Amino acid sequence: MKDPQAFWNEYFSKRKTAPDLVNDLIFNLHQSGKHEHVIAAINAALIHGQSQPWMYDVLALSMEIVGRPQLEIQRVLLSRIDFSATDVPSMVYSAAYLSRFEADEQALKLYEQAAKLQPSRPEPYIMGLRLAKKLKDAEGILWAATGILTHVWIKDHQQWHEKALNALADLEQSFDKAGRKAEADRVSSARRAALERDLKLELTWNGDGDLDLIVEEPKGTVCSFESPMTAGGGVLLNDGYGPKQENCQEAYLCASGFPGNYTVRVRYVSGNIVGQRAKLKITRYAGSEQPMVETVIVPLAKEDQLIRINLEKGRRDKKSQIPAEPRETQKTSRLRNRNLIHPAGQLSKNSRESLNSFRVSRQTGISTGRQSPFVTGVQNTGGIANQPVITVIPEGISLTGAAVVSPDRRYVRLSLSPQFTNVTEIFTFSFMNP
């Protein structure tokens, strides 16, 4: 019998196989444990112009299984970048693959390239900082840490900002110890610039009620609880409600905003507000040489209360692309305004089923609609893909019933079906965009 490379080279040279059939072919070879044939078949398909983006990932994993040298695997993954030169999610995915196969320098460069194409995306900076620290790359640390301070506003962003500040402090200290005063000053200057904030709004009140902060930005974008991140650079950092005093606040931040007029709407939603007043703290140009701070007392009414703010020295000149929400954070809908949360802030028993959760189903075959049929961590057990499916998990007590009225209208027969459910454990995980 011919060797795998010769066999598959002849196979693909004589026929143009449909992409879904190639998927099935590679899948069956993998299931059979014929990893040398997987490698040979994919190589032959690439040589004869029948390439698909997922092939590079599968090829790298199969080469790892059979123990091929790391340099060969890295070259395969670098070739994958040609398919994702302008696709930022794929670039981030490729960089993660490169890092796994110890091609950390190439991965860091790819993260930097992804950040240039989509500066507001948080993953390149977060993953880039980890790699830069591992490589002890001073320029990489400076780029990633300042990028986190400027662009990362995901959930729990405070911990990432703290890590970035610590990394910059360590870098500056190392330069000082080495007598490299100019470079230490450059790090200090970059940190100060990254901490500048064009506009910050803090709305606070007392009571068990709920207020909303809505900001209309100069270029027509609107930041609110429905759109907590805008192309104008605005981010709703906190959407609070009573009765706990520490949660009676709303916070808006625009690190780099357009110059012009911002219209702030303070909306009364529900509950009791002490004195029917709220306090709005407005901070312009925080972290700069000339910050401006003022406080406005906002009387509440049924109608939205408007406050107009002029930002003359906004530093933004174009809209940014809003990144997709990272998959590892599950965003639940705002429930309290739909009578699904009691005044004390607890979910009512019959409303918990409104929370969305993820259910992961193990696929038994290759989905032809996906670019990558394999995922990281393929083992000989045959695990191929995880497909996220959004479903509803009820929790608590629910009751369904049906009523039947007798013909003489003297009796009503009720059929009741109670259901008691409880979610005992929740695990979080992350996965790439399809």
Secondary structure, 3 states (H helix, E strand, C coil): CCCHHHHHHHHHHHCCCCHHHHHHHHHHHHHCCCHHHHHHHHHHHHHCCCCCCHHHHHHHHHHHHHCCCHHHHHHHHHHHHHHHCCCHHHHHHHHHHHHHCCCHHHHHHHHHHHHHHCCCCCHHHHHHHHHHHHHCCHHHHHHHHHHHHHHCCCCCHHHHHHHHHHHHHHHHHHHHHCCCHHHHHHHHHHHHHHCCEEEEEEEECCECCEEEEEEECCCCCEECCCCCECCCCEEEEEECCCCCHHHCEEEEEECCCCCEEEEEEEEEEECCEHHHEEEEEEEEEECCCCCEEEEEEEECCCCCEEEEEEECCCCCCCCCCCCCCCCCCCCCCCCHHHCCECCCCCECHHHHHHCEEEEEEECCCCCCCCCCCCCCCCCCCCCCCEEEEEEECCCEEEEEEEEEECCCCCCEEEEEEEEEECCCCCCCCCCCCC
